[in-house]
Amino acid sequence: MWVNCWTSLIRSSALKPWKVTGLNHVAMVVPDVEKAATFYRDTFGVQVDKPFTAEAHGVHVAFVHMGNTKIELISPIDEHSPVAKFLERNKSGGLHHICVEVDDLRGAVEGIKKKNLRFLAPEPKVGACGLPVIFMHPKDANGVLIELEASHSTEGH
C-alpha cells in the first residue's frame, strides 16, 4: 500500500507536458559491427538488422532486437568519426549511450533546459534512423551520455 502511495506522489509531483515513452536502445561502440552483429545473432538467436553506414554521423550501424528494446552497434568509419576516440580508449568497445524515447522532443528539451541541464548541441538533429535526436551532457546526467529521441508516432513534435 505505501509503495503505491509513494509512487503516486512521485508521479504527481513530476507532472510535465512531455513524457518518456520507452527505452529505445542501448548503444555500444564495437571495433567491427558485422562481427558484433553475428555474435548477437548466433549467441542469442535474435533478429539483427542489416548493418548500414550513416555517413553523416561517421559510423557503421546495426540494430539488434532484444525483446522490447534494441542494442545499437556502432563503429567508426574512420579516425575522424565521433566514436573513434572512444574506441581508441576502449580497444574492445563498450557501452556508449542510452537512448530514451519521448513523446515531445521539443518540450523535453525546453523542460530539461529549465532545470539548468545541458545538451551537447543547441538544437536536435536528425539521427541515424531519420528521427530528431539530441544528447544530454553526461556531466549533468550522472556520467551517462543520454540521447533523447522523438517517438516514432510523434516525430513531428
N, C-alpha and C positions, 0 to 999 in steps of 0.2 A: 504494500500500500504506500509506504513512504517513498519508495523508489519512483512509483508512478507520479506522485505529487511533486517530487523534486524535479523529475523530468519535465513535467508540465510547466513548472516555474521557470526552468531554464529556457524552455522553448518560448514561453510568452514574453520573457524579458529580452529575447533576442529577435523579436519580430522585425522583419525588414522587407522592403518591396521586391527583393530578389531572393532566390533560394538555390541551394545546391541540389542538383538532380541526380548526381551519382559520381562515382569514381570512374572516369573514362579509361584511364590507363596508367600503368607504372612504366616509366621509360628506363631502359638500360643501354648504356653505351657498350658496344662489343667490338672486338677487333675485326670480325667478319660476320656480317649479317646473315649471309647464306648458311654458314656453318652453325651459327647460333639458332637459326630458324629450324634447321634439320635436327638439332639437339632437342628442341622443344617438341617438335612433331613426333620424332621417334621415341623419345623418353616418355612423354605424357599422352601421346595419341590424340593431340588436339589439332584443330584447324589452324594453319598458318597461311596468311595471305601471301600472294606472290610479292617478293621484295621489289621495291621501286626506288628510283633516285629522285630526291627532292632537290633539284639543282639550286633553287632559290635559297634553300636552307643549308646547302653544303653537306648533305647527308644521304646515305643509303638507309632505307627504312623497310621494316617488315612488322606486321602486327600478328601477334599470337593470341588466339581467342581462348580465354580461360574462364569458362562459365559466364558470369555476368560482368566481366571486365576483360581488359586486354593487357598484354605486355607489348610495349613498343620497343623494338630492337633498332638501335641506330648506330651507324659507324660513319666516320668522316670520309668525305670524297677525297680530300687532300689535306695538306698541312694547314691550309687557311680556313678549314671548317671550324665552326664554333665549338665542336666537341673534340677537336684534335688534341688540344692541351689536356683535356680531361683524360683522354686515352694515354697520353704521354705519362701522366702521373699515376695512372691505374692501368698498367700494361694488359691485364686480362679483362679489363672492363669493370663495370659496376653500376649501381643504382644512380641515375642521373636526376630524374624529377618524377613528381606525381602530377597527374592531370585531373583536375576537378571540373566537372561539367556544371554550368549554371544556366538558369532559365533566362537571365537577362544580364548579359556580359557588361553592357554599359552601366547598368545600375549597380552591379557588383563592384566595378572599378571605382565608381563615384563613392559608394559606401565605404569601401576599404580605404580609399584615399582620405576620407573624413576621419579615419582612425589614425591618421599620420603614418600609414604604412606605405612603403614604396614599391614601385614596379621597375623592371629593368628597361622598359621603354615608355615613352609618354602616352602612347595610344596602342590599342590592339592592332595586330597584323594578321594577315591570312596565314594559317598554319599549314603544315604538310598535307593535311586532309581537306584543305579548302574552307575550313571554318575559322572565324575570328578567334584569336588567342592572345593572351598576354601573360607574362611571367612575373610573379611577385619576387621581390628581392629576398634572397634566402636569409640575410641578416635580420630581416623583420619577421621571418617565418620559422623560427626555431632551427635555423641552419638547413632547412629543406627548400629546394627550388620547387615552387608550386606553379603549375601552368593552369590558368583558368581558360576554359573553352566554352563557347556558346553551345547550348544543347542543339542537337540536330533539328529538333522540332521548333526551335525558336531562333534560328540563325540570323533572322532579320533584326533582332533586338540590338 
